[in-house]
Amino acid sequence: MASLQHRPRLPLGSVVRHVSNPVSLTLHHIHTPNRSFSLAKSKNNGTRKERVVILGSGWAGYGFARTLDPAKYERVVISPRSYFVFTPLLASTSVGTLEFRSILEPVRRLKGNVGFFQGWADDIDFDRKMIRVETNAAEEAASKTIVPPPSPSPSETPGLEKETTMEIAATTKKPKGDLINIPYDKLVIACGAYSQTFGIEGVREHAHFLRDIGDARRIRLRVLSLFEQCSYPRGSDHLSDDDKRALLHFAIVGGGPTGIEFAAELHDLIHEDLAPLYPDLIPLVSITVYDVAPKVLPMFDQALAQYAMDTFARQNISVKTEHHLQRLRLADGEFGRRHGALKIKIKEYGDQEVGAGLVVWSTGLMANPLIAKLTAKRLAADGAAAAANNPLSSSGNSDNAASPPRHLARDARTGGLVTDAHLRARTLDEAGGNPGVLDDVYVIGDCAVMENEPSLPKTAQVASQQAVHLAKMLNKGGAAAVADRPFRFRNWGTLTYLGSWKAIHQSQADELRGWVAWVIWRGAYLTKSMSVRNKILVPFYWMVSWLFGRGISRF
């Protein structure tokens, strides 16, 4: 791929003169071939604030934007969704324990004038400090789910794993939205990751994922719909007990915290709320957790993991370890077409297939398609060219624009962007050596792989700590402060809910299980909620569910 200096420039158009009011947002226009729009440009005592653009509104992106001082920086968030979702409580919303909006935080309500554009970062010109964004607000309104934008072909993404390419290709059917250009002074890449299905046939088409609020809503509707379908008299739909048993089999693939907590929450819904309403169906219900590993919950020690499996056994939740799913498809004939019945092929069962009404996929992550595109670019050796071409910069020197090209470093195992200990994007020369950093570009969250701590888990705890650390360092003294203090992860412990008011907790200090761990689980998630509003709503809905039962209306 040719160097960016030799590629066609992204059209910038003209910059309108600044308005003199120091307390208002000063506007300038950026023109694309077919669109122009106003972009805020702020002033502080006559000096323009640096614009920090954040890609993503998850734990990393939202946490960073929330912590960054709006008095020192102009914050602009670019994300395909207009909210932050408190993912540890997604399983609770999927079964009606909590209302969906109680775990959402609108990006535009961040304190201190935050800019926001809903869309995908389609490409980044690092030399000119310009982001090309594909808008998706109109697309989102017309679709059931948000999927990634068209991705580069395998020939444009060296090293992209075959199965990852297949996953991305499955999500490229929607037309592109409008393209707009957003300039930046500093860039924080926090675009997260996507569910990895390892190229297994039928998973993308027929499985349910649990990574966003829309996923939780679709799961909730599917569970309630299955009970309604199986409640009809036999003659009206000709469903035998075997058919109903297949439809009321809930399969969860993945034995990590997400899969285990969803299985636990589903068990509570069925046995506490649906059992009195569908007493004849409860004997036909089954919940199974499949995992390829020898044990579930690998982040816990053996004793706690065994406690979790024993608890599930008492609740009649089946746990199948060392099982490899090979294919997921619709059942044959009218049964599959009318009822959405599924067939699961598992390696250990040979040609025998397992029936299911719902398959929830919660195993593995793959890199955002944007990462492959960015790591395929050739860059200047340092930030001199960027400073010279940045439309937000008042000065610059392009003497080094012809320096030997470099590229962003990419982790071979996960596909994420490699960072140094200070969360700065790492660069390498064309031979893969002579490491450096890309000026004013930082990477945090699931898309980041720290070279000094490559085994950090892809969890909300890690992403949140990285976001707060980077924002505080920028607040303290900008890039110089970031370079002075490396990031250090502090493990505050791991929690997982097991159902029936039981949980497990593991930290460096102690291990807890049962009801005490459940109290800590709820307390920890409550205190980590981002806003006072949700700190009130979450316990309120917990109390409502306890007193009156979970909501079971379908809408």
PyMOL commands that set and color helices and strands:
alter all, ss='L'
color gray80, all
select helices_A, chain A and resi 4-6+59-67+87-94+100-103+107-109+137-142+154-156+162-169+203-206+213-230+234-237+241-247+257-274+282-284+302-314+333-339+347-349+369-375+384-389+445-447+460-484+515-528+532-548
alter helices_A, ss='H'
color red, helices_A
select strands_A, chain A and resi 26-31+36-41+43-44+47-48+50-55+73-79+83-85+104-106+115-125+130-135+179-183+186-189+193-195+208-209+249-253+286-290+317-320+325-330+342-346+353-356+358-361+365-367+406-408+417-419+424-429+436-443+448-450+494-499+502-506+511-514
alter strands_A, ss='S'
color yellow, strands_A
deselect
rebuild
show_as cartoon
